[in-house]
Amino acid sequence: MLEVLTGSGLAFAAGLNAYIPLLVMGLLARFTDLLILPPAWAWLANDWVLVILGVLLVVEVVADKLPAVDHVNDVLQTFVRPTAGGIVFAAGSGSVTPAVTDPESFFTSEAVIGFVVGLVLALTTHVAKAGARSVVNLSTAGVGAPVASTVEDVSSVALTIFAILVPVLVVVFIVLLVVVAIRVRAQRRRRRSLST
């Protein structure tokens, strides 16, 4: 069960920012004993991969803070974030972390299932994030974009760390995600009813 929470938390984090969970996993695997990646995903700890992920993270963080550019970024990230979510779910659910001590018992030969599950989870988070961001940008004339982006980045970092160290806290994030999605949807319905 903890494997599923670890993978899910990492995939949800990738839906907010594709590069944060990838980079954190790679750095932890490379420089600590907190995370041991399965052999198929060991390339995440490669020096060149870490440098590329770091550069992509900087580009993502800057682009996501600028109104209008953040919308274009979200469109491009519709393909990147779910892919990253698939990777981190498959790698995270099969890795050895302080909370996951028997990765062999989960997805031993069906890594593609983990990838697809992570892809769907990250896509769900990405769609909710993009929808909420549209509301923020419209209601604040773009001024709220940097604040919302910073909250998303901090949430992605926290969720990644929780998923690896205390995966049970991922359940709290899932509940919060559902609450936010319901509120965004209700707000859209109110706007539509007011405009008609």
Salt bridges, closest charged atoms under 4 A:
ASP47 OD1 - ARG30 NE 2.72
GLU60 OE2 - ARG81 NH2 2.57
ASP64 OD1 - LYS129 NZ 3.67
ASP64 OD2 - ARG133 NH2 3.05
ASP70 OD2 - ARG133 NH1 2.70
ASP74 OD1 - ARG81 NH1 2.94
ASP74 OD1 - LYS129 NZ 3.10
GLU152 OE1 - LYS129 NZ 3.15
GLU152 OE1 - ARG133 NH2 2.52
ASP153 OD2 - LYS65 NZ 2.65
